[in-house]
Amino acid sequence: MGDRAKLKSSFNSAVNVRTDELERISRDILDHPESGYREIRTAKIVADWFRASGLEVQTAVAKTGVIGTYDTGRPGPHIAVMGELDSLIVPEHAHADSYTGAAHACGHHAQIGSMLSVAAGLVEKSVKINLIGKVSFMATPAEEYIEFEYRESLLADGEIEFFGGKQEFIKLGFFDDVDIAMLTHTGGETAGTLGVGGSNNGMIGKTVQFIGKAAHAGGSPHLGVNALNAAHLALAAIHAQRDTFRDADTVRVHPIITKGGSVVNSVPADVRMETYVRASNVPAILKASSKVDQALRAGALATGASVRISTNPGYLPAQYDERLTKIYRHNAASLIGDDNIIELTHSTGCTDVGDVSQIISTIQPTANATSGNGHGIDYLVDNYDLAVIKAGKAMGLTVIDLLCDDGAKGKHIAGVFKAPMKIDEYLDRMRSFRSDVTYEE
């Protein structure tokens, strides 16, 4: 096996040659955003790049996902380096699609760039010949848990089972033999830093339909049942529950009304909502979910409406591997200095990387290279060198540590990791969250 320092130098040099290309691809994805399970153009860009770089390519994985396989030809640990294809829907964003409102207001375009940066360095021949094992570059769809009705239609048609792309990858078996996983997300904490550690909330998603009775809103409202009033009362009842949530559980419930009625002169008879129920642990998610359901039923009962509550599995809480984080931190510090590595705390946001972290050793560092508010109209990547190049290098150098020297470190990390659940247990758990119940007036 070659000297590790020389391997890392060769890796960095190979990435440096392609920095303009990698940033250009990231910016191109920024300017052509696509929301989850619709990422046709983005997936093609990634697949074409994988092929041009000599990787074996699988497309249409979980509808729009792409996997590029880097196989050294020598048995060893299997690592997944992930990037997310999808965007949000933020119509007012400067880079929003004028027709769909899709926008990369969460930095996923830079994630794809950092994933490609890892591949750009590893395909260098002088690097590859000194590694063992395999790397799967997974461009996953639909991390943003949005557009519930669209995803429910895909579920009904049998195109997907889960709303999150990594969940679908797990279900389809693409993580069955993976030992270690990593992804770098953009962040907005101390500028110019890479963040390590931390954890994330988990969540479930609900679609809610209040069913009332239409009547003339001016002439005979007494003949109707106002589903919008039922929804308003339900919202108030949810708010009334907030001081019953324990601070330690970091519960977040944030419903929106997606349909408030049909026409202004008819009593609203079909009103729809969507909401997440988030918390740091599954028991707290389930307890808060029960309280939310009670509030929704109360709104319906008070007005004489019916309510249909559809609950879908969301994401499990994320717990990142401290041993793997330690290896990553050393490599990140070699690029930007130890003073520029920050420790992350618990985030009340959610990610399907959390699902991966429940079955294999996983990290999700952050590249703090943005301005504006995450998921907001002003969220922009300002430092592409950090978000794409250095973020990719930090992961790639970590992959080298894991797969060189006969994969000693990779084998150790995979061997000592105690997964909270096996894949079949994970799938059973996720399916247990799903329910669809109508409560009649």
PABA-56890 format. One record per residue (C-alpha): x, y, z. Coordinates in Angstrom, 1 decimal. Example, Ala and Ser with C-alpha at 12.3 -4.5 7.8 and 13.67 -1.06 7.14 Angstrom:
PABA-56890
@x=12.3 y=-4.5 z=7.8
@x=13.7 y=-1.1 z=7.1
***
This chain:
PABA-56890
@x=0.0 y=0.0 z=0.0
@x=1.2 y=3.5 z=-0.8
@x=2.1 y=6.2 z=1.7
@x=-1.1 y=7.7 z=3.0
@x=0.1 y=11.3 z=2.8
@x=1.0 y=10.8 z=-0.8
@x=-2.4 y=9.3 z=-1.5
@x=-4.1 y=12.3 z=0.0
@x=-1.9 y=14.7 z=-1.9
@x=-2.7 y=12.9 z=-5.2
@x=-6.4 y=13.0 z=-4.3
@x=-6.3 y=16.7 z=-3.6
@x=-4.5 y=17.5 z=-6.8
@x=-7.0 y=15.5 z=-8.8
@x=-9.8 y=17.5 z=-7.3
@x=-8.0 y=20.8 z=-7.8
@x=-7.8 y=20.2 z=-11.6
@x=-11.6 y=20.0 z=-11.7
@x=-12.7 y=22.8 z=-9.3
@x=-14.2 y=25.0 z=-12.0
@x=-16.1 y=22.1 z=-13.5
@x=-17.5 y=21.0 z=-10.1
@x=-18.6 y=24.5 z=-9.2
@x=-20.2 y=25.0 z=-12.6
@x=-22.3 y=21.9 z=-12.2
@x=-23.4 y=23.0 z=-8.8
@x=-24.4 y=26.4 z=-10.1
@x=-26.2 y=24.8 z=-13.0
@x=-28.3 y=22.7 z=-10.7
@x=-29.0 y=25.8 z=-8.6
@x=-30.4 y=27.5 z=-11.7
@x=-32.6 y=24.5 z=-12.7
@x=-34.2 y=23.3 z=-9.4
@x=-36.6 y=20.3 z=-9.3
@x=-38.6 y=19.1 z=-6.3
@x=-38.6 y=15.6 z=-4.9
@x=-39.3 y=12.7 z=-7.2
@x=-39.3 y=15.1 z=-10.2
@x=-35.5 y=15.6 z=-10.5
@x=-35.3 y=14.4 z=-14.1
@x=-32.8 y=17.0 z=-15.4
@x=-30.6 y=17.0 z=-12.3
@x=-30.4 y=13.2 z=-12.2
@x=-29.3 y=13.1 z=-15.9
@x=-26.5 y=15.6 z=-15.1
@x=-25.2 y=13.4 z=-12.3
@x=-25.6 y=10.2 z=-14.3
@x=-23.7 y=11.7 z=-17.3
@x=-20.9 y=12.9 z=-15.1
@x=-20.6 y=9.5 z=-13.4
@x=-20.3 y=7.8 z=-16.8
@x=-17.8 y=10.3 z=-18.1
@x=-15.7 y=9.6 z=-14.9
@x=-15.7 y=5.9 z=-15.5
@x=-18.2 y=4.8 z=-12.8
@x=-20.8 y=2.1 z=-13.2
@x=-24.1 y=3.8 z=-13.2
@x=-27.7 y=2.9 z=-12.1
@x=-30.5 y=5.3 z=-12.9
@x=-34.2 y=5.5 z=-12.0
@x=-33.4 y=4.2 z=-8.5
@x=-36.4 y=5.1 z=-6.3
@x=-37.9 y=6.8 z=-9.3
@x=-35.2 y=9.5 z=-10.0
@x=-32.2 y=8.5 z=-7.9
@x=-28.8 y=7.7 z=-9.4
@x=-25.9 y=5.5 z=-8.1
@x=-22.4 y=5.7 z=-9.4
@x=-20.3 y=2.7 z=-8.2
@x=-16.5 y=3.0 z=-7.6
@x=-15.1 y=-0.5 z=-7.1
@x=-11.4 y=-1.1 z=-6.4
@x=-11.8 y=-4.8 z=-7.3
@x=-10.5 y=-5.7 z=-3.9
@x=-12.9 y=-6.8 z=-1.1
@x=-13.2 y=-4.4 z=1.8
@x=-15.6 y=-1.9 z=3.4
@x=-18.4 y=-0.4 z=1.4
@x=-18.9 y=3.3 z=1.8
@x=-21.9 y=5.4 z=0.7
@x=-21.1 y=9.1 z=-0.2
@x=-24.5 y=10.8 z=-0.6
@x=-25.9 y=13.9 z=-2.2
@x=-29.4 y=15.1 z=-2.5
@x=-31.0 y=15.9 z=-5.9
@x=-34.1 y=17.8 z=-4.8
@x=-35.1 y=21.4 z=-4.1
@x=-37.7 y=23.1 z=-2.0
@x=-40.7 y=25.2 z=-3.2
@x=-39.8 y=28.8 z=-2.5
@x=-41.3 y=30.9 z=-5.4
@x=-39.8 y=34.2 z=-4.2
@x=-36.2 y=32.9 z=-4.2
@x=-33.8 y=34.6 z=-6.6
@x=-33.1 y=31.2 z=-8.3
@x=-36.6 y=29.8 z=-8.2
@x=-38.1 y=28.2 z=-11.3
@x=-40.7 y=30.7 z=-12.6
@x=-43.2 y=28.0 z=-13.3
@x=-42.9 y=25.5 z=-10.5
@x=-41.6 y=27.7 z=-7.7
@x=-38.9 y=25.2 z=-7.0
@x=-35.7 y=26.6 z=-5.5
@x=-32.5 y=25.3 z=-3.8
@x=-33.1 y=27.2 z=-0.6
@x=-31.4 y=24.5 z=1.4
@x=-28.1 y=24.1 z=-0.6
@x=-28.7 y=20.6 z=-2.1
@x=-27.0 y=21.7 z=-5.3
@x=-23.8 y=22.2 z=-3.4
@x=-24.2 y=18.7 z=-1.8
@x=-24.2 y=17.2 z=-5.2
@x=-21.1 y=19.2 z=-6.0
@x=-19.3 y=18.0 z=-2.9
@x=-20.3 y=14.4 z=-3.7
@x=-18.8 y=14.7 z=-7.2
@x=-15.7 y=16.2 z=-5.7
@x=-15.1 y=13.0 z=-3.7
@x=-15.5 y=11.0 z=-6.9
@x=-13.2 y=13.3 z=-8.9
@x=-10.3 y=12.6 z=-6.5
@x=-10.9 y=8.9 z=-5.9
@x=-10.9 y=8.0 z=-9.6
@x=-7.3 y=9.2 z=-9.9
@x=-5.4 y=6.0 z=-10.7
@x=-2.6 y=6.5 z=-8.2
@x=-5.3 y=6.7 z=-5.5
@x=-7.5 y=3.9 z=-6.6
@x=-4.7 y=1.3 z=-6.8
@x=-3.9 y=1.8 z=-3.1
@x=-7.4 y=1.4 z=-1.8
@x=-9.7 y=-1.6 z=-1.1
@x=-13.4 y=-1.9 z=-1.0
@x=-16.1 y=0.0 z=-2.8
@x=-17.8 y=3.4 z=-2.7
@x=-21.4 y=4.0 z=-3.9
@x=-22.0 y=7.6 z=-4.8
@x=-25.7 y=7.9 z=-4.1
@x=-27.6 y=10.9 z=-5.6
@x=-30.9 y=10.5 z=-3.7
@x=-34.2 y=12.1 z=-4.4
@x=-36.8 y=13.7 z=-2.2
@x=-35.1 y=14.6 z=1.0
@x=-37.3 y=17.6 z=1.5
@x=-40.6 y=16.2 z=2.9
@x=-43.0 y=18.3 z=0.9
@x=-45.8 y=18.1 z=-1.6
@x=-47.7 y=15.5 z=0.4
@x=-50.6 y=15.0 z=-2.1
@x=-48.2 y=14.4 z=-5.0
@x=-46.3 y=11.8 z=-3.0
@x=-49.5 y=10.2 z=-1.8
@x=-50.4 y=9.8 z=-5.4
@x=-47.1 y=8.1 z=-6.1
@x=-47.8 y=5.8 z=-3.1
@x=-51.2 y=5.0 z=-4.4
@x=-49.8 y=4.1 z=-7.8
@x=-47.2 y=1.9 z=-6.3
@x=-44.2 y=4.0 z=-7.5
@x=-42.9 y=4.6 z=-4.0
@x=-43.7 y=3.4 z=-0.5
@x=-41.9 y=6.1 z=1.5
@x=-41.8 y=9.8 z=1.0
@x=-38.1 y=10.1 z=1.5
@x=-35.5 y=9.1 z=-1.1
@x=-33.0 y=7.4 z=1.3
@x=-35.9 y=5.5 z=2.8
@x=-36.7 y=4.1 z=-0.6
@x=-33.0 y=3.3 z=-1.2
@x=-33.0 y=1.3 z=2.1
@x=-36.2 y=-0.5 z=1.2
@x=-34.9 y=-1.4 z=-2.2
@x=-31.8 y=-3.0 z=-0.7
@x=-29.1 y=-0.5 z=-1.7
@x=-27.9 y=-0.2 z=1.9
@x=-27.9 y=-3.9 z=2.6
@x=-24.1 y=-4.3 z=2.3
@x=-23.1 y=-0.7 z=3.0
@x=-20.9 y=-0.3 z=6.1
@x=-20.4 y=3.5 z=6.4
@x=-22.3 y=6.6 z=5.1
@x=-21.6 y=10.3 z=4.8
@x=-23.1 y=13.5 z=3.4
@x=-22.1 y=17.1 z=3.8
@x=-25.0 y=19.6 z=4.2
@x=-24.6 y=23.4 z=3.8
@x=-25.1 y=25.4 z=7.0
@x=-25.3 y=29.0 z=8.2
@x=-23.4 y=28.9 z=11.4
@x=-19.9 y=30.5 z=11.9
@x=-18.9 y=31.4 z=8.3
@x=-15.9 y=29.6 z=6.9
@x=-16.2 y=26.6 z=9.2
@x=-17.0 y=22.9 z=8.9
@x=-19.3 y=21.6 z=11.6
@x=-19.1 y=18.1 z=13.1
@x=-21.2 y=16.0 z=15.4
@x=-24.7 y=17.1 z=16.5
@x=-28.0 y=15.3 z=16.0
@x=-31.4 y=15.9 z=14.5
@x=-35.0 y=15.6 z=15.3
@x=-37.2 y=12.9 z=13.8
@x=-40.7 y=13.4 z=12.5
@x=-43.9 y=12.1 z=11.0
@x=-46.1 y=13.8 z=8.4
@x=-49.9 y=14.2 z=8.4
@x=-52.4 y=15.2 z=5.7
@x=-55.7 y=16.2 z=7.1
@x=-59.1 y=16.7 z=5.4
@x=-62.0 y=18.4 z=7.1
@x=-65.3 y=17.4 z=5.4
@x=-68.2 y=19.7 z=6.0
@x=-71.3 y=20.5 z=4.0
@x=-71.6 y=23.2 z=1.3
@x=-74.4 y=25.8 z=1.4
@x=-74.9 y=29.4 z=0.2
@x=-72.5 y=31.4 z=2.4
@x=-74.8 y=34.4 z=2.3
@x=-78.3 y=33.1 z=1.9
@x=-78.3 y=29.9 z=3.9
@x=-75.1 y=29.3 z=5.9
@x=-77.2 y=27.6 z=8.6
@x=-77.7 y=24.7 z=6.2
@x=-73.9 y=24.2 z=5.9
@x=-71.2 y=22.7 z=8.0
@x=-68.1 y=24.9 z=7.9
@x=-65.0 y=22.8 z=7.4
@x=-62.8 y=25.9 z=7.6
@x=-64.1 y=26.7 z=11.0
@x=-63.3 y=23.2 z=12.0
@x=-59.7 y=23.6 z=10.8
@x=-59.4 y=27.0 z=12.7
@x=-60.5 y=25.4 z=15.9
@x=-58.2 y=22.5 z=15.4
@x=-55.3 y=24.9 z=14.9
@x=-56.2 y=26.6 z=18.2
@x=-56.4 y=23.3 z=20.0
@x=-52.9 y=22.4 z=18.7
@x=-51.6 y=25.7 z=20.0
@x=-53.2 y=24.9 z=23.4
@x=-51.1 y=21.8 z=23.6
@x=-47.8 y=23.5 z=23.2
@x=-47.0 y=24.0 z=26.9
@x=-47.6 y=20.3 z=27.4
@x=-44.6 y=19.4 z=25.3
@x=-41.4 y=18.7 z=27.2
@x=-38.5 y=21.1 z=26.4
@x=-36.1 y=18.2 z=26.4
@x=-38.1 y=16.5 z=23.6
@x=-37.7 y=19.5 z=21.3
@x=-41.2 y=19.0 z=19.9
@x=-42.2 y=21.1 z=16.8
@x=-45.6 y=21.1 z=15.2
@x=-46.2 y=23.5 z=12.4
@x=-49.4 y=22.9 z=10.3
@x=-50.4 y=24.8 z=7.1
@x=-53.8 y=25.0 z=5.4
@x=-53.3 y=23.9 z=1.8
@x=-57.0 y=24.3 z=0.8
@x=-59.4 y=26.6 z=2.5
@x=-62.5 y=25.9 z=0.5
@x=-63.7 y=26.1 z=-3.1
@x=-65.4 y=29.4 z=-3.7
@x=-66.0 y=32.4 z=-1.5
@x=-69.8 y=32.3 z=-1.7
@x=-70.1 y=28.7 z=-0.6
@x=-69.6 y=27.4 z=2.9
@x=-66.3 y=25.6 z=2.9
@x=-66.9 y=21.8 z=2.7
@x=-63.4 y=20.5 z=1.9
@x=-60.5 y=22.0 z=3.8
@x=-57.1 y=20.4 z=3.9
@x=-54.0 y=20.8 z=6.0
@x=-50.5 y=19.4 z=6.2
@x=-48.3 y=19.2 z=9.3
@x=-45.1 y=17.7 z=10.7
@x=-44.9 y=16.4 z=14.2
@x=-41.2 y=16.5 z=15.1
@x=-39.3 y=15.5 z=18.3
@x=-35.9 y=14.3 z=19.3
@x=-37.1 y=10.8 z=20.1
@x=-39.7 y=8.4 z=18.8
@x=-41.8 y=8.1 z=22.0
@x=-42.1 y=11.9 z=22.1
@x=-43.1 y=12.0 z=18.4
@x=-45.9 y=9.4 z=19.0
@x=-47.1 y=11.2 z=22.1
@x=-47.3 y=14.6 z=20.4
@x=-48.9 y=12.9 z=17.4
@x=-51.7 y=11.6 z=19.6
@x=-52.3 y=15.1 z=21.0
@x=-52.4 y=16.6 z=17.5
@x=-55.0 y=14.0 z=16.4
@x=-57.1 y=14.9 z=19.5
@x=-56.9 y=18.5 z=18.5
@x=-58.0 y=17.8 z=14.9
@x=-60.9 y=15.7 z=16.1
@x=-61.9 y=18.4 z=18.5
@x=-62.2 y=20.9 z=15.7
@x=-64.4 y=18.6 z=13.7
@x=-66.5 y=17.6 z=16.7
@x=-67.1 y=21.3 z=17.6
@x=-68.5 y=22.2 z=14.2
@x=-70.2 y=18.9 z=13.2
@x=-67.6 y=18.2 z=10.5
@x=-65.8 y=14.9 z=9.8
@x=-62.0 y=14.7 z=9.7
@x=-59.7 y=12.3 z=7.8
@x=-56.2 y=12.1 z=9.3
@x=-53.6 y=10.3 z=7.2
@x=-50.3 y=9.8 z=9.0
@x=-47.2 y=8.8 z=7.0
@x=-43.8 y=7.7 z=8.3
@x=-41.4 y=10.7 z=8.2
@x=-37.7 y=10.5 z=9.3
@x=-36.1 y=8.9 z=12.4
@x=-33.9 y=11.0 z=14.7
@x=-30.3 y=11.3 z=13.5
@x=-27.4 y=10.1 z=15.8
@x=-24.0 y=10.5 z=14.2
@x=-21.1 y=8.1 z=14.9
@x=-18.5 y=9.7 z=17.2
@x=-15.7 y=7.4 z=16.0
@x=-16.3 y=8.3 z=12.4
@x=-16.6 y=11.9 z=13.3
@x=-13.2 y=11.9 z=14.8
@x=-11.6 y=10.6 z=11.6
@x=-13.5 y=13.2 z=9.5
@x=-12.6 y=16.0 z=11.9
@x=-8.8 y=15.3 z=11.5
@x=-9.1 y=15.5 z=7.7
@x=-11.3 y=18.6 z=7.7
@x=-8.8 y=20.4 z=10.0
@x=-6.0 y=19.5 z=7.6
@x=-7.8 y=21.6 z=5.0
@x=-9.0 y=24.6 z=7.0
@x=-7.3 y=24.5 z=10.4
@x=-8.5 y=23.1 z=13.7
@x=-9.8 y=26.4 z=14.8
@x=-12.3 y=26.4 z=11.9
@x=-13.9 y=23.1 z=12.9
@x=-17.0 y=23.7 z=15.1
@x=-19.0 y=21.3 z=17.2
@x=-22.7 y=21.1 z=16.3
@x=-25.5 y=20.8 z=18.8
@x=-28.9 y=19.2 z=18.4
@x=-30.9 y=20.5 z=15.5
@x=-34.7 y=20.5 z=15.6
@x=-34.7 y=20.1 z=11.8
@x=-35.1 y=16.6 z=10.3
@x=-33.4 y=14.6 z=7.5
@x=-33.6 y=11.2 z=6.0
@x=-29.9 y=10.9 z=6.8
@x=-31.3 y=10.1 z=10.2
@x=-32.8 y=6.9 z=8.9
@x=-29.5 y=5.9 z=7.5
@x=-27.8 y=6.6 z=10.9
@x=-30.2 y=4.1 z=12.5
@x=-28.8 y=1.2 z=10.5
@x=-25.1 y=2.0 z=9.8
@x=-22.2 y=4.2 z=10.9
@x=-23.1 y=7.7 z=9.6
@x=-22.0 y=11.3 z=9.7
@x=-23.5 y=14.5 z=8.3
@x=-21.0 y=17.4 z=8.7
@x=-22.0 y=20.9 z=7.6
@x=-20.2 y=23.4 z=5.4
@x=-21.0 y=26.8 z=6.8
@x=-20.8 y=28.6 z=3.5
@x=-24.1 y=30.3 z=3.2
@x=-26.0 y=33.5 z=3.9
@x=-29.7 y=34.1 z=4.6
@x=-32.2 y=31.9 z=6.4
@x=-32.4 y=28.2 z=5.6
@x=-35.5 y=27.4 z=3.6
@x=-36.0 y=31.1 z=3.1
@x=-36.1 y=33.4 z=0.1
@x=-32.5 y=34.7 z=0.8
@x=-30.7 y=31.5 z=1.4
@x=-27.6 y=31.4 z=-0.8
@x=-24.3 y=29.6 z=-1.0
@x=-21.7 y=32.3 z=-0.9
@x=-18.5 y=30.2 z=-0.6
@x=-18.4 y=27.4 z=-3.2
@x=-14.8 y=26.6 z=-2.5
@x=-15.9 y=25.5 z=1.0
@x=-19.3 y=24.1 z=0.2
@x=-18.2 y=22.0 z=-2.8
@x=-14.5 y=21.6 z=-3.0
@x=-13.3 y=21.6 z=0.6
@x=-16.4 y=19.8 z=1.8
@x=-15.8 y=17.1 z=-0.9
@x=-12.1 y=16.9 z=0.0
@x=-12.8 y=16.4 z=3.7
@x=-15.1 y=13.5 z=2.9
@x=-12.7 y=12.0 z=0.3
@x=-9.7 y=12.1 z=2.6
@x=-11.9 y=10.4 z=5.2
@x=-12.7 y=7.7 z=2.6
@x=-9.0 y=7.2 z=2.0
@x=-8.4 y=6.7 z=5.7
@x=-11.1 y=4.1 z=5.8
@x=-10.0 y=2.2 z=2.7
@x=-6.2 y=2.4 z=2.7
@x=-3.9 y=0.1 z=4.6
@x=-6.1 y=-2.9 z=3.8
@x=-9.1 y=-1.0 z=5.1
@x=-8.1 y=-1.3 z=8.7
@x=-9.9 y=1.9 z=9.9
@x=-13.0 y=1.2 z=7.8
@x=-13.2 y=-2.4 z=9.1
@x=-12.8 y=-1.1 z=12.7
@x=-15.5 y=1.6 z=12.4
@x=-18.0 y=-0.9 z=10.8
@x=-17.1 y=-3.6 z=13.3
@x=-17.6 y=-1.7 z=16.5
@x=-20.7 y=0.3 z=15.4
@x=-23.8 y=-0.9 z=17.3
@x=-26.8 y=-0.2 z=15.0
@x=-29.9 y=0.8 z=16.8
@x=-31.9 y=-1.5 z=14.5
@x=-31.4 y=-3.9 z=11.6
@x=-32.9 y=-3.1 z=8.2
@x=-35.9 y=-5.3 z=8.5
@x=-36.6 y=-3.9 z=12.0
@x=-36.3 y=-0.4 z=10.6
@x=-38.7 y=-1.1 z=7.8
@x=-41.2 y=-2.7 z=10.2
@x=-40.9 y=0.4 z=12.5
@x=-41.5 y=2.8 z=9.6
@x=-44.5 y=1.0 z=8.3
@x=-46.0 y=1.0 z=11.8
@x=-46.3 y=4.8 z=11.7
@x=-48.7 y=4.8 z=8.8
@x=-52.4 y=5.1 z=9.4
@x=-55.5 y=6.6 z=7.7
@x=-58.5 y=7.1 z=9.8
@x=-61.7 y=9.1 z=9.3
@x=-63.7 y=10.4 z=12.3
@x=-67.3 y=11.0 z=11.5
@x=-69.4 y=13.8 z=13.1
***
